[in-house]
Amino acid sequence: MAHAYLDELWPALAYEEWAGTCEALHRWSQIVGKVRLAQTPWLNHSWQTPLYVSPRGLTTGPIPHGGRAFDIEFDFFDQVLRLRNETETKALPLRAMPVSDFYAQLMENLSAMGLPVSIVAVPNELPDATPFANDTVQRPYDAQMAQRFGRVLLQVDRVFKHFRTGFIGKASPVHFFWGSFDLAVTRFSGRTAPPHRGGVPNLPDAVVREAYSHEVSSAGFWPGNPGGQDAAFYSYAYPEPAGFRQTAVEPAAAFFDETLGEFILPYAAMREASDPEGALMQFLTSTYAAAANAAKWDRASLECSMGIPGQPRHVGPA
C-alpha cells in the first residue's frame, strides 16, 4: 500500500525511460515560453517569462496582446496544448512530431485566433540551436511519461512553495524556466553581486548578468538531461562564498557536485527516504543555511516562521 502511494505521489522518473519525450518537451516549452517573452514587459531576473505549474501541467498564465489576453497550457493529462482567449479555446494534440510541426501549428493557431506573435525562433541554453522551423527530426512522445512528469512537478511545486514561506526577504516565485528546463525558487540577501561571467550556451550574456545582479541562494529541480544525469534537486549560491561547498548538508544522500558547482540530491534517493517530502525540505533548508551562513546574510531579518494555511503571520510584539 505504501509503495502504491509513493508511486502516485512521487512517481519514478528515470531519464533513460523518457529521454526523447523530455528533449521534445524542452524544445516545445521554449517555443511557448518565447511567445510569453515576446509579449510581456521585462521584469527583474527574467521573471516575466517562465512557465508555472498548473493542476494539469505547465501554463504561461495570462499573456497580454494589446487590450486582449490569452494563455497557453501544456495539459499532460488530456495530452493537449490548450490555447485560450476570452472567446475561444483550441486544443492541439501532444504527440510524436518534429519541433517544426509543433512550431508551425502553434503559430498558425494563434494567428487564427487573432493573436499573431513573432518570436526569436531559435533555442536558448542548448548546444544545438537549430531554428525551430528547421528542426524536422521526428521527436517521440510518451504520454504516460509526460503525465508522470506533470505529477512530479505538482509535488515539487507544493514543497517549494511551502519552503518559500519561511523567508520574508525578497524571493522569486516558484517558476519553471524553459531555457534550462527546471523548476526553481530563489532567495536574495538584498546585496548586489559581482557581474556574472556569462557563457551560457546560446544565451546573451546581458540576460545572465541581469538575472544574477544580486546575491542569491537558489534551489530547483531538473527532470534529467542528455548528459546522463537523472532527475535531481539542486542548490547553489551566487557568488559562491568561501566554505560553502565544504558544508555538511542533509539528507545523507545529498552531495556537492564539483563539476556543476552545486549541491545535488538525486530524485531517486529522495523517493527512497522514509519521508520523501521531509528529505526534500531538509535539503532545501540545509543548503540555504550553508549559503546564508557562509556569505554572512542577515538571517534574523530575512527569515520568518513557515506559513500555515488560513493563519496570518504574526506582526508586532509577542
C-alpha positions as CSV (number, residue, x, y, z in Angstrom):
1,M,0.0,0.0,0.0
2,A,2.8,2.4,0.9
3,H,4.6,1.6,-2.3
4,A,1.5,2.4,-4.4
5,Y,1.1,5.7,-2.5
6,L,4.7,6.6,-3.3
7,D,4.3,5.8,-7.0
8,E,1.2,8.0,-7.1
9,L,2.7,11.0,-5.2
10,W,6.3,10.7,-6.3
11,P,6.4,8.5,-9.4
12,A,9.8,7.2,-10.7
13,L,11.3,9.4,-13.4
14,A,14.5,7.7,-14.7
15,Y,15.8,9.9,-17.6
16,E,16.5,6.9,-19.9
17,E,12.8,6.0,-19.8
18,W,11.7,9.3,-21.3
19,A,14.8,10.9,-22.8
20,G,13.2,11.6,-26.2
21,T,10.0,12.9,-24.7
22,C,11.9,15.1,-22.3
23,E,14.0,16.6,-25.1
24,A,10.9,17.2,-27.2
25,L,9.1,18.9,-24.4
26,H,12.2,21.1,-23.6
27,R,12.1,22.5,-27.2
28,W,8.3,22.8,-27.3
29,S,8.3,24.6,-24.0
30,Q,10.9,27.1,-25.4
31,I,8.5,28.0,-28.2
32,V,5.6,28.6,-25.8
33,G,7.9,30.5,-23.4
34,K,9.2,32.7,-26.2
35,V,5.6,33.6,-27.0
36,R,5.2,34.9,-23.5
37,L,8.6,36.6,-23.6
38,A,7.7,38.4,-26.8
39,Q,4.5,39.9,-25.4
40,T,5.4,40.7,-21.8
41,P,7.4,43.7,-20.4
42,W,10.8,42.7,-18.9
43,L,10.7,42.0,-15.2
44,N,13.7,41.7,-12.9
45,H,15.7,38.5,-13.3
46,S,13.6,37.4,-16.3
47,W,10.6,36.7,-14.0
48,Q,8.3,37.8,-16.9
49,T,9.0,34.8,-19.0
50,P,8.9,31.4,-17.0
51,L,6.0,28.9,-17.0
52,Y,4.1,27.9,-13.9
53,V,2.9,24.6,-12.6
54,S,-0.8,24.1,-13.0
55,P,-3.0,21.2,-11.9
56,R,-2.8,19.9,-15.5
57,G,0.9,20.6,-16.3
58,L,2.6,23.9,-17.2
59,T,1.0,27.2,-18.0
60,T,2.1,30.6,-19.2
61,G,-0.6,32.4,-17.1
62,P,-2.2,35.4,-18.8
63,I,-0.2,36.9,-21.7
64,P,-1.1,40.4,-22.9
65,H,-1.9,41.1,-26.6
66,G,-2.8,44.7,-27.0
67,G,-6.0,45.1,-25.0
68,R,-6.6,41.4,-25.0
69,A,-5.1,38.4,-23.2
70,F,-4.6,34.7,-23.8
71,D,-2.8,31.8,-22.1
72,I,-1.2,28.6,-23.2
73,E,-1.1,25.4,-21.2
74,F,0.6,22.0,-21.6
75,D,-2.1,19.6,-20.3
76,F,-0.2,16.4,-19.6
77,F,-3.4,14.6,-18.6
78,D,-5.6,15.3,-21.6
79,Q,-2.4,15.3,-23.7
80,V,-3.1,18.6,-25.5
81,L,-1.6,22.1,-25.8
82,R,-4.5,24.3,-24.8
83,L,-4.8,27.9,-26.2
84,R,-7.4,30.2,-24.7
85,N,-8.5,33.7,-25.1
86,E,-11.7,35.5,-23.8
87,T,-13.9,33.9,-26.5
88,E,-12.5,30.6,-27.7
89,T,-10.3,27.6,-26.8
90,K,-8.2,25.5,-29.1
91,A,-6.6,22.1,-28.2
92,L,-3.6,20.9,-30.2
93,P,-2.7,17.2,-29.6
94,L,0.6,16.5,-27.9
95,R,2.0,13.6,-29.9
96,A,5.2,12.4,-31.7
97,M,6.1,15.1,-34.2
98,P,9.1,17.3,-35.3
99,V,9.7,20.6,-33.5
100,S,9.0,22.3,-36.8
101,D,5.4,20.9,-36.8
102,F,4.8,22.0,-33.2
103,Y,6.1,25.5,-34.0
104,A,4.0,25.8,-37.2
105,Q,0.8,24.6,-35.6
106,L,1.1,26.9,-32.6
107,M,1.8,30.0,-34.6
108,E,-0.9,29.2,-37.2
109,N,-3.5,28.7,-34.4
110,L,-2.5,31.9,-32.6
111,S,-2.9,33.8,-35.8
112,A,-6.3,32.2,-36.5
113,M,-7.4,33.4,-33.0
114,G,-6.4,36.9,-33.9
115,L,-3.3,36.7,-31.7
116,P,-0.3,36.8,-34.1
117,V,3.0,36.7,-32.3
118,S,6.6,36.9,-33.7
119,I,9.4,35.3,-31.7
120,V,13.1,34.8,-32.0
121,A,12.6,31.2,-33.2
122,V,15.9,29.5,-32.1
123,P,16.5,27.6,-28.9
124,N,18.3,29.1,-25.9
125,E,20.7,27.3,-23.4
126,L,21.0,24.3,-25.7
127,P,24.2,23.3,-27.6
128,D,22.1,22.6,-30.7
129,A,20.5,25.9,-31.7
130,T,18.8,24.6,-34.9
131,P,15.9,27.1,-35.6
132,F,12.5,25.6,-34.7
133,A,11.3,25.8,-38.3
134,N,14.3,23.8,-39.5
135,D,14.1,21.1,-36.7
136,T,12.4,18.5,-38.8
137,V,13.7,15.4,-36.9
138,Q,10.7,13.2,-35.7
139,R,10.5,13.6,-31.9
140,P,9.0,10.8,-29.8
141,Y,6.3,11.5,-27.3
142,D,5.4,9.1,-24.5
143,A,2.1,10.3,-23.0
144,Q,2.4,8.2,-19.8
145,M,5.9,9.6,-19.0
146,A,4.7,13.2,-19.8
147,Q,1.9,12.7,-17.3
148,R,4.3,11.2,-14.8
149,F,6.4,14.4,-15.2
150,G,3.4,16.5,-14.6
151,R,2.6,14.6,-11.3
152,V,6.2,15.1,-10.1
153,L,6.0,18.8,-10.9
154,L,2.8,19.2,-8.8
155,Q,4.5,17.7,-5.7
156,V,7.8,19.6,-6.1
157,D,5.9,22.9,-6.7
158,R,4.0,22.3,-3.5
159,V,7.1,21.7,-1.3
160,F,9.0,24.6,-2.9
161,K,6.1,26.9,-2.2
162,H,6.0,25.8,1.4
163,F,9.8,26.3,1.7
164,R,9.4,29.8,0.2
165,T,7.0,30.9,3.1
166,G,9.9,30.8,5.6
167,F,11.7,33.8,4.0
168,I,10.4,37.3,4.5
169,G,13.1,38.9,2.3
170,K,13.0,39.1,-1.5
171,A,12.2,35.7,-3.0
172,S,11.3,34.7,-6.5
173,P,8.0,32.9,-7.4
174,V,8.3,29.2,-7.8
175,H,8.5,29.1,-11.6
176,F,9.6,26.9,-14.5
177,F,12.4,28.2,-16.7
178,W,12.0,26.8,-20.2
179,G,15.6,27.7,-21.2
180,S,17.2,25.3,-18.6
181,F,14.0,23.2,-18.2
182,D,13.9,23.3,-14.5
183,L,11.6,24.4,-11.7
184,A,13.3,26.9,-9.4
185,V,12.9,29.2,-6.3
186,T,15.5,31.8,-5.4
187,R,16.2,33.8,-2.2
188,F,18.0,37.1,-2.2
189,S,20.2,38.6,0.5
190,G,19.5,42.1,-0.6
191,R,23.1,42.8,-1.6
192,T,24.4,43.3,-5.2
193,A,26.6,40.7,-6.8
194,P,29.7,41.0,-9.0
195,P,28.9,40.8,-12.7
196,H,28.3,37.2,-13.9
197,R,30.9,35.9,-16.3
198,G,28.1,34.7,-18.7
199,G,29.0,32.0,-21.2
200,V,25.7,30.1,-21.1
201,P,25.2,28.3,-24.5
202,N,23.1,30.4,-26.9
203,L,22.0,32.9,-24.3
204,P,23.1,36.6,-24.3
205,D,25.5,37.4,-21.5
206,A,23.4,40.5,-20.8
207,V,20.4,38.3,-19.8
208,V,22.6,36.2,-17.5
209,R,24.2,39.2,-15.8
210,E,20.8,40.8,-15.2
211,A,19.5,37.5,-13.7
212,Y,22.4,37.4,-11.3
213,S,22.6,41.1,-10.5
214,H,22.1,40.3,-6.8
215,E,23.4,37.8,-4.3
216,V,21.3,34.6,-4.3
217,S,20.7,31.2,-2.8
218,S,18.8,29.2,-5.4
219,A,17.3,25.7,-5.4
220,G,15.5,23.8,-8.1
221,F,14.5,20.6,-9.8
222,W,15.8,19.1,-13.1
223,P,13.9,16.3,-14.7
224,G,17.2,14.9,-16.2
225,N,19.4,15.8,-19.2
226,P,21.1,14.3,-22.2
227,G,24.4,14.2,-20.3
228,G,23.2,11.1,-18.5
229,Q,22.0,12.8,-15.3
230,D,18.8,11.5,-13.9
231,A,16.2,13.8,-12.2
232,A,17.7,15.7,-9.3
233,F,17.2,18.6,-6.9
234,Y,20.0,21.2,-6.9
235,S,21.1,24.2,-4.7
236,Y,23.7,26.8,-5.4
237,A,24.9,30.2,-4.2
238,Y,25.9,33.1,-6.4
239,P,28.5,34.4,-5.8
240,E,29.7,31.2,-4.2
241,P,31.1,32.1,-0.7
242,A,34.2,30.6,0.8
243,G,33.4,27.4,2.7
244,F,30.0,26.8,1.0
245,R,30.9,23.6,-0.8
246,Q,32.6,22.1,2.2
247,T,29.5,22.5,4.4
248,A,27.8,19.3,5.6
249,V,24.1,19.3,4.4
250,E,21.1,17.0,4.8
251,P,19.9,14.4,4.0
252,A,22.8,11.9,3.8
253,A,22.2,11.2,0.1
254,A,23.0,14.9,-0.8
255,F,26.4,15.8,-2.1
256,F,28.3,18.6,-3.7
257,D,29.0,18.1,-7.4
258,E,32.3,19.7,-8.2
259,T,31.6,19.8,-11.9
260,L,28.3,21.6,-11.6
261,G,29.3,23.6,-8.6
262,E,26.1,22.8,-6.9
263,F,24.7,20.6,-4.1
264,I,22.7,17.7,-5.6
265,L,20.0,15.4,-4.1
266,P,19.1,12.7,-6.6
267,Y,15.3,12.4,-7.1
268,A,15.5,8.6,-6.8
269,A,17.3,9.0,-3.4
270,M,14.6,11.3,-2.2
271,R,11.9,8.8,-3.2
272,E,13.6,6.1,-1.2
273,A,13.6,8.1,2.0
274,S,11.1,7.1,4.7
275,D,9.7,10.6,4.4
276,P,10.4,11.9,0.9
277,E,8.9,15.3,1.5
278,G,10.8,15.7,4.7
279,A,14.0,14.7,3.0
280,L,13.5,17.3,0.3
281,M,12.7,20.0,2.9
282,Q,15.9,19.1,4.7
283,F,17.9,19.5,1.5
284,L,16.3,22.9,0.8
285,T,16.8,24.3,4.3
286,S,20.3,22.9,5.0
287,T,21.7,24.1,1.6
288,Y,20.1,27.5,2.0
289,A,21.7,27.7,5.6
290,A,25.0,26.7,4.1
291,A,24.9,29.6,1.6
292,A,23.5,32.2,4.1
293,N,25.9,31.4,6.8
294,A,29.0,31.3,4.6
295,A,28.0,34.6,3.0
296,K,27.0,36.1,6.3
297,W,23.5,37.0,5.4
298,D,21.4,38.9,7.9
299,R,19.3,35.8,8.6
300,A,17.5,37.3,11.6
301,S,15.9,40.0,9.4
302,L,15.3,37.8,6.3
303,E,13.7,34.7,7.8
304,C,10.4,34.0,9.4
305,S,8.3,31.1,10.6
306,M,6.8,28.8,7.9
307,G,3.4,29.7,6.6
308,I,0.3,28.0,7.9
309,P,-2.9,27.9,5.8
310,G,-5.5,30.4,7.0
311,Q,-3.3,31.9,9.7
312,P,-1.9,35.4,9.2
313,R,1.8,35.8,10.1
314,H,2.2,37.5,13.5
315,V,3.5,41.1,13.3
316,G,4.3,43.2,16.4
317,P,5.2,42.4,20.0
318,A,4.9,38.8,21.1
